[in-house]
Amino acid sequence: GKAHSPRLYSIASCRLGDDLDSTTVSLCVKRVVFTDEETQEEVRGVASNYLCDLNEGDKINIIGPIGRTFLLPEDPAADIIMVSVGTGIAPFRAFIHHMYKQDIKWKGQVRLFFGAKTSLDKLYMNNQNEDISQYYSIDTFKAFEAISREAKNPDRRYVQHTFEDNLNDIWSIIEKGDFSLYICGMKGMEKGINEVLQAKAASVGLDWDEMRDAFKKTGRWNVEVY
Ligand code: FDA
């Protein structure tokens, strides 16, 4: 009986909102456009186009937030590893604002790995939206990009490649034990990250599947893919 089923969008602002005055909430929405296989007509996704075509001041109905998952630990000494592709960066923008824009004084090590098709898809790191990169000067923050479809760069880099390049650093954070790891974005990206960690664990005589199950139980391994 409903015209449309609900669509989920990650909140891309910290809990105080972009202006830190608790009056706004931000989303990062990709406009979905696809070709209908039968008619070959261009079809536009219902919710994403509705949101992208809104005008300032329009009123909309929302539901949520849904569940208590994908939250940062309370302790600002915890180390944080974030891995994203595309709009999967949305919750990490919120995390980074929470850690650095608010007066939290995050002390733990923070690593961000983000994948995009082209440099123009680096959602919060381009001329219009210079945002996350302003935290690059913080000693404990490091961000690494993987660009997969740029014509000038025939060597396709996916996020798991960049993750693997930094494996010694990541493994030392995992071994220290006070970390939370988050994976967000395209379905299937967890596989590549898992394989990298599985190989590393095996090389030091450990069973990654067992380790990951234990990390899941203690809230250290968090995955939100769609
Ligand atoms: P719609 O649902 O209308 O279409 C989606 C797909 O359905 C199309 O791409 C196509 O494959 C298929 N389809 C529909 N009708 C068809 C037809 N007639 N013929 C052929 N194929 C057809 N997105 C985002 O932009 N930012 C975010 O932060 C998040 N976060 C998020 C978190 C979680 C937990 C989930 C589960 C999902 C997201 N998403 C998201 C995705 C978002 O919820 C939503 O799925 C997309 O915006 C697409 O919704 P539309 O209503 O625009 O497309």
Boltz pocket constraint, residues with backbone or C-beta under 6 A from the ligand:
constraints:
  - pocket:
      binder: B
      contacts: [[A, 7], [A, 8], [A, 9], [A, 10], [A, 11], [A, 28], [A, 29], [A, 30], [A, 31], [A, 32], [A, 34], [A, 35], [A, 36], [A, 37], [A, 43], [A, 44], [A, 45], [A, 46], [A, 47], [A, 48], [A, 49], [A, 87], [A, 88], [A, 90], [A, 224], [A, 225], [A, 226]]
      max_distance: 6.0
